[in-house]
Amino acid sequence: MREDISKRKANKATGFGLYFKLVLQTDRVVYLDELLSFIDAKPNLLSLLLVDPLLAFKVFFGPLTPYQYRLTGPGKWDGARNAILTQWDRTIKPTKTRVVQEPPDTFSHLLKVFSFLALFVAIFLIFQ
């Protein structure tokens, strides 16, 4: 563990000073990827792209969620794919608490009226 800390200190940019607590801070994504690669729970995007391109797209370009690490490995969950594909639906649904009535579109209403009148005139002119 000390060797790992020393290696991380050597590779870390110091900025405006060296604080011990800042040296040990790490990025969440990098940390999770490193931990889960030890237990083979990190999803392989290349194989995922070949098997399920839509899921690979959502994993790569979507938000980082714990569901991604449940696709493979010892804690594999069968519902992880569905959870990843519908995560935006579950995020947006609570914000839609009421249905807002749209005002009627006057252009489409006038278009219907004029088309009905044109049809009526055409039928009238045919029988004359």
C-alpha positions as CSV (number, residue, x, y, z in Angstrom):
1,M,0.0,0.0,0.0
2,R,2.9,2.4,0.8
3,E,4.4,1.6,-2.6
4,D,1.2,2.4,-4.3
5,I,0.9,5.7,-2.4
6,S,4.5,6.6,-3.3
7,K,3.8,5.8,-7.0
8,R,0.7,8.0,-6.9
9,K,2.6,10.9,-5.3
10,A,5.3,10.7,-7.9
11,N,2.8,10.8,-10.8
12,K,0.5,13.5,-9.3
13,A,0.8,17.1,-10.5
14,T,1.4,19.3,-7.4
15,G,-0.1,22.7,-8.5
16,F,0.4,25.5,-5.9
17,G,1.7,23.4,-3.1
18,L,1.7,19.9,-1.8
19,Y,-0.9,18.8,0.6
20,F,-1.0,15.2,1.7
21,K,-4.8,14.9,1.4
22,L,-4.7,16.2,-2.2
23,V,-2.1,13.7,-3.2
24,L,-4.4,10.8,-2.2
25,Q,-7.4,12.2,-4.0
26,T,-8.3,10.5,-7.2
27,D,-10.9,10.7,-9.9
28,R,-13.9,8.6,-9.2
29,V,-14.1,7.0,-12.7
30,V,-10.4,6.0,-12.7
31,Y,-10.7,4.6,-9.2
32,L,-13.8,2.5,-10.0
33,D,-12.3,1.2,-13.2
34,E,-9.1,0.2,-11.3
35,L,-11.0,-1.6,-8.5
36,L,-13.4,-3.4,-10.8
37,S,-10.7,-4.5,-13.2
38,F,-9.2,-6.5,-10.3
39,I,-12.4,-8.5,-10.0
40,D,-13.2,-8.6,-13.7
41,A,-16.4,-6.6,-13.3
42,K,-15.4,-3.7,-15.7
43,P,-17.3,-4.0,-18.9
44,N,-15.3,-4.5,-22.1
45,L,-16.6,-1.9,-24.5
46,L,-15.1,-3.6,-27.6
47,S,-16.9,-6.9,-27.0
48,L,-20.0,-5.0,-25.9
49,L,-19.9,-3.1,-29.2
50,L,-19.9,-6.3,-31.1
51,V,-22.6,-8.0,-29.1
52,D,-25.0,-5.1,-28.3
53,P,-24.1,-1.8,-30.0
54,L,-27.0,0.1,-28.5
55,L,-25.9,-0.8,-25.0
56,A,-22.2,0.0,-25.8
57,F,-23.3,3.4,-27.0
58,K,-25.3,4.1,-23.8
59,V,-22.4,2.9,-21.6
60,F,-19.8,5.0,-23.4
61,F,-21.8,8.2,-23.9
62,G,-24.2,8.0,-21.0
63,P,-23.7,8.8,-17.3
64,L,-21.6,6.6,-15.1
65,T,-23.9,4.5,-13.1
66,P,-23.3,1.4,-10.9
67,Y,-25.4,-0.6,-13.4
68,Q,-22.5,-0.7,-15.8
69,Y,-20.4,-2.7,-13.4
70,R,-23.2,-5.3,-13.0
71,L,-23.1,-6.3,-16.6
72,T,-20.3,-8.8,-16.1
73,G,-18.3,-10.2,-13.2
74,P,-19.2,-11.8,-9.9
75,G,-22.1,-9.5,-9.2
76,K,-23.7,-9.9,-12.6
77,W,-27.4,-8.8,-12.7
78,D,-29.7,-9.7,-15.6
79,G,-31.7,-6.4,-15.2
80,A,-28.6,-4.2,-15.7
81,R,-29.0,-3.9,-19.4
82,N,-32.6,-2.7,-19.1
83,A,-31.7,-0.4,-16.2
84,I,-29.0,1.3,-18.4
85,L,-31.2,1.6,-21.4
86,T,-34.1,3.2,-19.3
87,Q,-32.1,5.3,-16.9
88,W,-32.9,8.6,-18.6
89,D,-36.6,7.7,-18.5
90,R,-36.4,7.2,-14.8
91,T,-34.5,10.5,-14.4
92,I,-37.0,12.6,-16.4
93,K,-40.2,11.0,-15.2
94,P,-40.3,12.7,-11.7
95,T,-40.0,16.1,-13.3
96,K,-43.2,15.6,-15.3
97,T,-45.7,15.9,-12.5
98,R,-48.5,17.5,-14.4
99,V,-49.9,17.6,-17.9
100,V,-50.0,21.0,-19.5
101,Q,-52.8,21.6,-22.0
102,E,-51.4,23.0,-25.2
103,P,-53.3,26.0,-26.7
104,P,-54.9,25.1,-30.0
105,D,-52.7,25.9,-33.0
106,T,-54.6,28.5,-35.0
107,F,-52.6,27.8,-38.2
108,S,-53.7,24.2,-38.3
109,H,-57.2,25.1,-37.5
110,L,-57.3,27.7,-40.3
111,L,-55.7,25.2,-42.7
112,K,-58.5,22.7,-42.0
113,V,-61.2,25.3,-42.5
114,F,-59.8,26.5,-45.8
115,S,-59.2,22.9,-47.1
116,F,-62.8,22.1,-46.2
117,L,-64.0,25.2,-48.0
118,A,-61.8,24.4,-51.1
119,L,-63.3,20.9,-51.1
120,F,-66.8,22.3,-50.9
121,V,-66.2,24.8,-53.7
122,A,-64.7,22.0,-55.9
123,I,-67.7,19.8,-55.4
124,F,-70.0,22.7,-56.1
125,L,-68.2,23.6,-59.3
126,I,-68.2,19.9,-60.5
127,F,-72.0,19.7,-60.3
128,Q,-72.7,23.0,-62.1
